[in-house]
């Protein structure tokens, strides 16, 4: 009868152990599922990059448009100045030619009044007026050309500055984009860790509650201690797996 009692107790212990093992596996699976459920919905690297671009692109576009508009304004002003200089030169040359014609008429009238219409004096005087006209036109053209060169230099400088500004904005944007992506990654990682801990704590609470119920039904302290060790090993292993998944 004693042997039968021992055999029965051993059979019940084995059955109880299998049941507890199955229960623990079920709890481990629920724990992992609960933790993983709290870690879903995070952006991929491509999504984070696109999200950061959407945040920064409008500012970059506005800055580049402002720089382009500033150049276009300087260019338009320069073109208007060049047109004004060309018109002014044409007017000044026209005025000089008008003055030349009047001077020639005055010289001829004076020579005729003196009876020297075809004299060498009259011819020299008219030649002198022609030289004065040529000198005046040359001076006006040179002065206008110098002013045009100055305007073109300002236009070229404005174009160069615009190109430099565009390049600087692109460079700043690249740095800002990288910083923003890293900021999003850090925030997501922090949220990931918070969710992980929350899910872990909630799931561990369920495991502890289940173990307490099992202990209350007649479980020994040695079995409870073994489950504590097993639970820690499972949790550590699960943490490693989840970190790989992350």
NUKOLMAR-837594 format. One line per field, with one value per residue: residue number from 1; x, y, z of N, C-alpha, C, CB in turn. Coordinates in steps of 0.2 Angstrom, whole numbers, plus 5000, padded with zeros to 4 digits. Each point is the difference from the previous one (the first is absolute). Glycine has a CB too. Example, Ala and Ser with C-alpha at 12.3 -4.5 7.8 and 13.67 -1.06 7.14 Angstrom:
<fipas>
num c(1:2)
n.X c(5066:5007)
n.Y c(4972:5011)
n.Z c(5039:4990)
ca.X c(4996:5004)
ca.Y c(5006:5006)
ca.Z c(5000:5001)
c.X c(5004:4996)
c.Y c(5006:5005)
c.Z c(5000:5003)
cb.X c(4991:5006)
cb.Y c(4994:4997)
cb.Z c(5006:4990)
</fipas>
This chain:
<fipas>
num c(1:2:3:4:5:6:7:8:9:10:11:12:13:14:15:16:17:18:19:20:21:22:23:24:25:26:27:28:29:30:31:32:33:34:35:36:37:38:39:40:41:42:43:44:45:46:47:48:49:50:51:52:53:54:55:56:57:58:59:60:61:62:63:64:65:66:67:68:69:70:71:72:73:74:75:76:77:78:79:80:81:82:83:84:85:86:87:88:89:90:91:92:93:94:95:96:97:98:99:100:101:102:103:104:105:106:107:108:109:110:111:112:113:114:115:116:117:118:119:120:121:122:123:124:125:126:127:128:129:130:131:132:133:134:135:136:137:138:139:140:141:142:143:144:145:146:147:148:149:150:151:152:153:154:155:156:157:158:159:160:161:162:163:164:165:166:167:168:169:170:171:172:173:174:175:176:177:178:179:180:181:182:183:184:185:186:187:188:189:190:191:192:193:194:195:196:197:198:199:200:201:202:203:204:205:206:207:208:209:210:211:212:213:214:215:216:217:218:219:220:221:222:223:224:225:226:227:228:229:230:231:232:233:234:235:236:237:238:239:240:241:242:243:244:245:246)
n.X c(5004:5015:4999:4986:5007:5012:4991:4991:5013:5006:4986:4999:5015:4997:4987:5008:5011:4990:4992:5013:5004:4986:5001:5014:4994:4988:5010:5010:4988:4996:5015:5000:4986:5003:5013:4993:4988:5011:5007:4987:5005:5017:5000:5007:5012:4988:4993:5012:5002:4985:5000:5012:4993:4987:5009:5008:4990:4994:5014:5005:4989:5003:5016:4998:4990:5010:5012:4991:4995:5015:5002:4987:5004:5014:4993:4991:5011:5008:4989:4998:5016:5000:4988:5007:5013:4991:4992:5014:5007:4988:5001:5016:5000:4988:5008:5013:4991:4994:5014:5004:4988:5004:5015:4997:4991:5012:5010:4991:4996:5015:5003:4988:5005:5015:4994:5003:4988:5015:5009:5009:4990:4989:5009:5004:4985:4996:5012:4995:4986:5006:5009:4987:4992:5011:5000:4985:5001:5012:4992:4987:5008:5008:4987:4992:5012:5000:4984:5002:5011:4991:4989:5009:5005:4985:4997:5012:4995:4985:5006:5009:4988:4991:5011:5002:4985:5000:5012:4993:4986:5008:5008:4987:4993:5011:4999:4985:5001:5009:4991:4986:5006:5005:4986:4993:5010:4997:4985:5001:5009:4989:4989:5008:5001:4984:4996:5010:4994:4985:5003:5008:4989:4988:5008:5005:4984:4998:5012:4994:4986:5005:5008:4987:4991:5012:5001:4984:5002:5011:5013:5010:5004:5005:4989:5003:5015:4996:4992:5013:5008:4989:4998:5016:5000:4988:5006:5014:4993:4991:5012:5007:4986:4998:5015:4998:4987:5008)
n.Y c(4994:5006:4997:5008:5013:5001:4999:5012:5010:4998:5004:5014:5004:4997:5008:5012:5000:5001:5012:5008:4998:5005:5012:5004:5000:5009:5010:5001:5004:5012:5007:5001:5007:5012:5004:5001:5010:5011:4999:5005:5013:5001:5009:4987:5009:5004:5008:5010:5006:5005:5008:5009:5004:5005:5010:5007:5003:5013:5005:4996:5008:5013:5000:4999:5012:5010:4996:5003:5015:5005:4996:5007:5014:5000:4997:5012:5010:4995:5003:5015:5004:4995:5009:5013:4998:4999:5013:5008:4996:5005:5015:5002:4998:5010:5011:4998:5002:5014:5006:4996:5009:5013:5000:4999:5013:5008:4997:5004:5014:5004:4996:5008:5013:5000:4997:4985:4991:4994:5007:4987:5007:4990:4988:5003:5002:4985:4993:5005:4993:4986:5001:5003:4987:4990:5006:4998:4985:4997:5005:4991:4986:5002:5003:4988:4990:5005:4997:4986:4996:5003:4991:4987:5001:4999:4987:4992:5003:4994:4986:4998:5002:4990:4989:5002:4998:4986:4995:5005:4992:4986:5001:5002:4987:4991:5005:4999:4985:4996:5007:4993:4985:5002:5005:4987:4991:5007:4998:4984:4997:5006:4991:4987:5002:5002:4986:4991:5004:4998:4985:4996:5005:4992:4986:5000:5001:4987:4993:5004:4995:4986:4998:5003:4988:4990:5004:4997:4984:4996:5010:4992:5014:4990:5006:5015:4997:4995:5013:5009:4993:5001:5016:5003:4991:5007:5014:4996:4994:5013:5010:4993:5000:5015:5003:4992:5008:5014)
n.Z c(5000:4997:4984:4999:5007:4989:4988:5004:5002:4986:4993:5007:4996:4985:5000:5007:4989:4988:5007:5002:4985:4995:5009:4994:4985:5004:5006:4987:4991:5009:5000:4985:4998:5010:4992:4986:5005:5003:4985:4990:4994:4995:4987:4992:5004:4991:5012:5004:4986:4999:5014:4996:4986:5007:5010:4988:4987:5006:5003:4986:4993:5008:4997:4984:4999:5007:4989:4987:5005:5001:4984:4995:5006:4993:4986:5001:5004:4988:4990:5004:4998:4985:4996:5006:4991:4987:5003:5004:4987:4992:5007:4997:4984:4998:5007:4990:4987:5004:5002:4985:4993:5008:4995:4985:5001:5006:4989:4989:5006:5002:4985:4994:5008:4992:4984:5009:4990:4998:5014:5001:5009:4996:5002:5016:5005:4995:5007:5014:4998:4997:5014:5008:4995:5004:5015:5003:4996:5010:5012:4998:4999:5013:5009:4995:5003:5015:5002:4993:5011:5012:4995:4998:5016:5005:4991:5006:5015:4997:4995:5013:5010:4993:5001:5015:5003:4993:5009:5014:4997:4997:5014:5008:4994:5005:5015:5001:4995:5012:5011:4996:5000:5015:5005:4995:5007:5014:4999:4997:5013:5010:4994:5001:5015:5003:4993:5008:5014:4996:4995:5013:5010:4993:5000:5016:5004:4992:5008:5014:4998:4996:5013:5010:4994:5003:5015:5002:4995:5013:4995:5011:5003:4989:4990:5003:4996:4985:4996:5004:4990:4989:5001:4998:4986:4993:5002:4993:4987:4998:5000:4988:4991:5002:4996:4987:4998:5001)
ca.X c(4996:5005:5003:4995:4999:5005:4999:4995:5002:5005:4996:4997:5005:5002:4994:4999:5006:4998:4995:5003:5005:4996:4997:5005:5002:4994:5001:5005:4997:4996:5005:5004:4995:4998:5005:5001:4994:5002:5005:4998:4998:5005:5002:5006:5005:4998:4994:5003:5003:4995:4997:5005:5000:4994:5001:5005:4999:4997:5005:5005:4997:4999:5006:5003:4996:5002:5006:4999:4997:5005:5005:4996:4999:5007:5001:4995:5003:5006:4997:4997:5005:5003:4995:5000:5007:5000:4996:5003:5005:4997:4998:5006:5003:4996:5001:5006:4999:4996:5004:5005:4997:4999:5006:5002:4996:5002:5007:4998:4997:5005:5005:4996:4999:5006:5002:5005:4996:5004:5006:5003:4997:4993:5001:5003:4995:4995:5004:5001:4993:4999:5004:4997:4995:5003:5003:4994:4996:5005:5000:4993:4999:5004:4997:4994:5002:5003:4995:4997:5004:4998:4993:5001:5003:4996:4995:5004:5001:4994:4999:5005:4998:4994:5002:5003:4994:4997:5005:5000:4994:5000:5004:4997:4995:5003:5002:4994:4996:5004:4999:4993:4999:5003:4995:4995:5003:5001:4993:4997:5003:4998:4993:5001:5002:4995:4994:5003:5000:4993:4997:5004:4997:4993:5000:5002:4995:4995:5004:5001:4993:4999:5005:4998:4995:5003:5003:4995:4996:5004:5006:5005:5004:5005:4997:5000:5007:5003:4996:5003:5007:4998:4997:5005:5004:4996:5000:5006:5000:4995:5003:5005:4997:4997:5005:5001:4994:5000)
ca.Y c(5006:5006:5001:5003:5007:5004:5000:5005:5007:5001:5001:5007:5006:5001:5004:5007:5004:5002:5005:5007:5002:5003:5007:5005:5001:5005:5007:5003:5002:5006:5005:5002:5003:5006:5004:5002:5004:5006:5003:5000:5007:5004:5001:4998:5005:5003:5004:5005:5005:5003:5004:5006:5004:5004:5005:5005:5002:5006:5005:5001:5003:5007:5003:5000:5004:5007:5002:5000:5006:5005:5000:5002:5007:5003:4999:5005:5007:5001:5000:5007:5005:4999:5003:5007:5002:5000:5006:5006:5001:5002:5006:5004:5000:5004:5007:5002:5000:5006:5006:5000:5002:5007:5003:5000:5006:5007:5001:5001:5007:5005:5001:5004:5007:5003:4998:4995:4993:4994:5001:4995:5001:4997:4992:4998:5001:4995:4994:5001:4998:4992:4997:5001:4996:4994:4999:5000:4994:4995:5001:4998:4993:4997:5001:4995:4993:4998:4999:4993:4995:5000:4997:4993:4997:4999:4995:4994:4999:4998:4993:4996:4999:4995:4993:4999:4999:4994:4994:5000:4997:4993:4997:5001:4996:4993:5000:5000:4994:4994:5001:4998:4993:4997:5002:4996:4994:5000:5000:4994:4995:5001:4997:4993:4997:5002:4995:4993:4999:5000:4994:4995:5000:4998:4993:4997:5000:4994:4994:5000:4998:4993:4996:5000:4996:4993:4999:4999:4994:4995:5000:5001:5006:4998:5001:5007:5003:4998:5004:5007:4999:4999:5006:5005:4998:5001:5007:5003:4998:5004:5007:4999:4999:5006:5005:4999:5002:5007)
ca.Z c(5000:5001:4993:4996:5002:4998:4992:4999:5001:4994:4994:5001:5000:4993:4996:5002:4997:4993:4999:5001:4994:4994:5003:4999:4993:4998:5002:4996:4994:5001:5002:4993:4996:5003:4999:4993:4998:5002:4996:4993:4997:4999:4993:4998:4998:4994:5002:5004:4995:4996:5005:5001:4994:5000:5005:4999:4993:4999:5002:4995:4993:5001:5000:4994:4996:5002:4997:4993:4999:5001:4995:4994:5001:4998:4992:4996:5001:4996:4993:5000:5000:4994:4995:5001:4998:4993:4998:5001:4995:4993:5000:5001:4994:4996:5002:4998:4993:4999:5001:4994:4994:5001:5000:4993:4996:5003:4996:4993:4999:5001:4995:4995:5001:4999:4993:5001:5000:4998:5002:5004:5007:5001:5000:5006:5005:5000:5002:5007:5003:4999:5005:5007:5000:5001:5007:5004:5000:5003:5008:5003:5000:5005:5006:5000:5001:5007:5004:4999:5003:5008:5001:4999:5005:5006:4998:5001:5007:5003:4998:5004:5007:5000:5000:5007:5005:4998:5002:5008:5003:4999:5004:5007:5000:5000:5007:5004:4999:5003:5007:5001:5000:5006:5005:5000:5002:5007:5003:4999:5004:5007:5001:5000:5007:5004:4998:5002:5007:5002:4999:5004:5007:5000:4999:5006:5005:4999:5002:5007:5002:4998:5004:5006:5000:4999:5007:5005:4999:5003:4997:5006:5000:4995:4993:4999:4999:4994:4995:5000:4996:4993:4997:4999:4994:4995:4999:4997:4994:4996:4999:4995:4994:4998:4998:4993:4996:5000)
c.X c(5004:5002:4995:4999:5005:5000:4995:5002:5005:4996:4997:5005:5002:4995:5000:5006:4998:4995:5003:5005:4996:4997:5006:5002:4994:5001:5005:4998:4996:5004:5003:4995:4998:5005:5001:4994:5002:5005:4999:4998:5006:5003:5006:5004:4997:4994:5002:5003:4995:4996:5004:5000:4994:5000:5004:4999:4997:5004:5005:4998:4999:5007:5004:4996:5001:5007:5000:4996:5004:5004:4996:4998:5007:5001:4996:5002:5006:4998:4997:5006:5004:4996:5000:5007:5000:4996:5003:5006:4997:4998:5006:5003:4996:5000:5006:5000:4996:5004:5006:4997:4999:5006:5003:4996:5003:5007:4999:4997:5005:5005:4997:4999:5006:5003:5006:4997:5004:5007:5003:4998:4994:5001:5003:4995:4995:5003:5001:4993:4999:5004:4997:4994:5002:5003:4994:4996:5005:4999:4994:5000:5005:4997:4994:5002:5003:4994:4996:5004:4999:4994:5001:5004:4996:4995:5004:5001:4994:4998:5005:4997:4993:5002:5003:4995:4997:5004:5000:4994:4999:5004:4997:4994:5002:5002:4994:4996:5003:4998:4993:4999:5002:4996:4994:5001:5000:4993:4997:5003:4998:4993:5000:5001:4995:4994:5003:4999:4993:4997:5003:4997:4993:5000:5003:4995:4995:5004:5000:4993:4999:5004:4997:4994:5002:5002:4994:4996:5005:5007:5006:5005:5006:4998:5000:5006:5003:4996:5003:5006:4998:4997:5006:5004:4996:5000:5006:5001:4996:5002:5005:4997:4997:5005:5002:4995:5000:5006)
c.Y c(5006:5001:5003:5007:5004:5000:5005:5007:5002:5002:5007:5005:5001:5003:5007:5004:5001:5005:5007:5002:5003:5007:5005:5002:5005:5007:5003:5002:5007:5006:5003:5004:5007:5006:5003:5004:5007:5004:5000:5008:5005:5001:4997:5005:5004:5005:5006:5005:5004:5005:5006:5005:5005:5006:5006:5003:5006:5006:5001:5003:5007:5004:5001:5005:5008:5002:5001:5007:5006:5001:5003:5007:5004:5000:5005:5007:5001:5001:5007:5005:5000:5003:5008:5003:5001:5006:5006:5002:5002:5007:5005:5001:5004:5007:5003:5001:5006:5006:5000:5003:5008:5004:5001:5006:5007:5002:5002:5007:5005:5001:5003:5007:5004:4998:4995:4993:4994:5001:4994:5001:4997:4992:4998:5001:4994:4993:5000:4998:4993:4997:5000:4995:4992:4999:5000:4993:4994:5000:4998:4992:4997:5000:4995:4993:4999:4999:4994:4994:4999:4996:4992:4997:4999:4994:4993:4998:4997:4993:4995:4999:4996:4993:4998:4998:4994:4994:5000:4997:4993:4996:5000:4995:4992:4998:5000:4994:4994:5001:4999:4993:4997:5002:4996:4993:4999:5000:4993:4994:5001:4997:4993:4997:5001:4994:4993:4999:5000:4993:4994:5000:4997:4992:4996:5000:4994:4993:4999:4998:4993:4995:5000:4996:4993:4998:4999:4994:4994:4999:5001:5006:4998:5001:5007:5003:4998:5004:5007:5000:5000:5006:5005:4998:5002:5008:5003:4997:5004:5007:5000:5000:5007:5006:4999:5002:5008:5002)
c.Z c(5000:4993:4996:5002:4997:4992:4999:5001:4995:4994:5000:4999:4993:4996:5002:4997:4993:4999:5002:4995:4994:5002:4999:4993:4998:5002:4997:4994:5000:5002:4994:4996:5003:4999:4993:4998:5002:4996:4993:4998:5000:4993:4998:4998:4994:5002:5004:4996:4996:5005:5002:4994:5000:5005:4997:4993:4999:5002:4995:4994:5001:5000:4993:4995:5001:4997:4993:4998:5001:4994:4994:5000:4999:4993:4997:5001:4995:4992:4999:4999:4994:4994:5001:4998:4992:4997:5001:4995:4993:5000:5000:4993:4995:5001:4997:4992:4998:5001:4994:4994:5001:5000:4993:4996:5002:4996:4993:4999:5002:4994:4994:5001:4999:4993:5000:5000:4999:5002:5004:5008:5002:5000:5006:5006:5000:5002:5007:5004:5000:5005:5007:5000:5002:5007:5005:5000:5003:5008:5002:4999:5005:5007:5001:5001:5007:5005:4999:5003:5007:5001:4999:5006:5006:4998:5001:5007:5003:4998:5004:5007:5000:5000:5006:5005:4999:5002:5008:5002:4999:5005:5007:5000:5001:5008:5004:4999:5004:5008:5002:5000:5006:5006:5000:5002:5008:5004:4999:5004:5007:5001:5000:5007:5005:4999:5002:5007:5003:4999:5004:5007:5000:4999:5006:5005:4999:5002:5007:5003:4999:5005:5007:5001:5000:5007:5005:5000:5003:4997:5006:4998:4995:4993:4999:4999:4993:4994:5000:4996:4992:4997:4998:4993:4994:4998:4997:4993:4995:4999:4995:4993:4997:4998:4993:4995:4999:4995)
cb.X c(4991:5003:5007:4994:4995:5007:5003:4991:4998:5009:4998:4991:5004:5007:4993:4995:5008:5003:4991:4999:5008:4997:4992:5005:5006:4993:4996:5008:5000:4990:5002:5008:4996:4994:5006:5006:4992:4997:5007:4995:4989:5003:4994:4995:5009:5003:4993:5002:5009:4999:4994:5007:5007:4994:4998:5008:5000:4990:4998:5005:4994:4989:5001:5004:4991:4993:5005:5000:4990:5000:5007:4995:4991:5005:5003:4991:4996:5007:4998:4989:5001:5006:4993:4992:5006:5002:4990:4997:5007:4996:4989:5001:5005:4993:4993:5006:5001:4990:4998:5006:4994:4991:5002:5002:4990:4994:5005:4999:4989:4999:5006:4994:4991:5002:4997:5007:4990:4993:4998:5009:5006:4995:5001:5011:5002:4994:5006:5009:4996:4998:5010:5004:4994:5003:5010:4999:4994:5008:5007:4995:4998:5010:5004:4994:5003:5010:4998:4996:5008:5006:4994:5000:5010:5001:4994:5006:5009:4996:4997:5010:5005:4994:5002:5010:4998:4994:5007:5008:4995:4998:5010:5003:4994:5004:5010:4999:4997:5009:5009:4997:5001:5011:5004:4996:5006:5011:4999:4998:5010:5007:4996:5004:5012:5003:4996:5008:5010:4999:4998:5010:5008:4996:5001:5012:5001:4994:5007:5009:4996:4998:5010:5004:4993:5003:5011:4999:4994:4990:4995:5000:4997:5005:4994:4990:5002:5002:4989:4996:5006:4998:4989:5001:5005:4993:4992:5005:5003:4991:4998:5008:4998:4991:5003:5007:4993:4996)
cb.Y c(4994:4998:4990:4989:4997:4996:4988:4991:4998:4992:4987:4995:4997:4990:4989:4997:4994:4988:4992:4997:4991:4988:4995:4995:4989:4990:4996:4992:4988:4992:4995:4990:4988:4994:4994:4989:4991:4997:4995:4988:4997:4997:5011:4990:4993:4990:4989:4992:4992:4990:4990:4993:4991:4989:4991:4994:4989:4995:4998:4990:4989:4998:4995:4988:4991:4999:4993:4987:4995:4998:4991:4989:4998:4997:4988:4992:5000:4993:4987:4996:4999:4990:4989:4999:4995:4988:4993:4998:4992:4988:4997:4996:4989:4991:4998:4994:4988:4994:4999:4989:4989:4997:4995:4987:4992:4998:4992:4988:4995:4998:4990:4989:4997:5000:5011:5008:5007:4998:5013:4999:5011:5010:5000:5003:5013:5006:5000:5009:5011:5001:5003:5012:5008:4999:5006:5012:5004:5001:5010:5011:5001:5003:5012:5008:5000:5007:5012:5005:5003:5011:5011:5002:5006:5012:5008:5002:5009:5012:5004:5004:5011:5009:5002:5007:5012:5005:5001:5010:5011:5002:5004:5012:5008:5000:5005:5012:5004:4999:5009:5011:5000:5001:5011:5006:4999:5006:5013:5004:5000:5011:5010:5001:5003:5013:5008:5001:5006:5012:5005:5001:5010:5011:5003:5004:5012:5007:5001:5008:5011:5004:5003:5011:5008:5001:5007:5012:5005:4995:5004:4988:5004:4992:4989:5001:4999:4988:4994:5002:4994:4988:4998:5002:4991:4990:5001:5000:4988:4993:5002:4995:4988:4997:5001:4990:4990:5001)
cb.Z c(5006:5012:5001:4999:5011:5009:4999:5003:5012:5005:4999:5007:5011:5001:5000:5010:5008:4998:5003:5012:5004:4997:5008:5010:4998:5001:5011:5005:4996:5004:5011:5001:4996:5009:5009:4998:5002:5011:5008:5000:5005:5012:5001:4995:5004:4993:5000:5009:4999:4992:5005:5008:4994:4996:5009:5008:4997:5002:5012:5005:4998:5006:5012:5002:5000:5011:5009:4999:5004:5013:5004:5000:5009:5011:5001:5002:5012:5008:5000:5006:5012:5004:5000:5010:5010:5000:5002:5012:5006:4999:5007:5012:5002:5000:5010:5010:4999:5004:5013:5005:4998:5007:5011:5001:5000:5011:5008:4998:5003:5012:5004:4998:5009:5012:4996:5006:4997:4991:5000:4992:4999:4994:4987:4995:4999:4991:4989:4999:4997:4988:4993:5000:4992:4988:4996:4998:4989:4990:4999:4996:4988:4993:5000:4993:4988:4997:5000:4989:4991:5001:4996:4987:4996:5003:4992:4989:5001:4999:4988:4993:5002:4994:4988:4997:5001:4990:4989:5000:4997:4988:4994:5001:4992:4988:4998:4999:4988:4991:5000:4995:4988:4995:4999:4991:4989:4998:4998:4988:4992:5001:4994:4988:4997:5001:4991:4990:5001:4998:4988:4993:5002:4996:4987:4997:5001:4990:4990:5000:4998:4988:4993:5001:4994:4988:4997:4999:4990:5002:4988:5002:5011:5008:5001:5007:5013:5005:5002:5011:5010:5003:5007:5013:5007:5003:5010:5011:5004:5005:5012:5008:5003:5008:5011:5004:5004:5011)
</fipas>
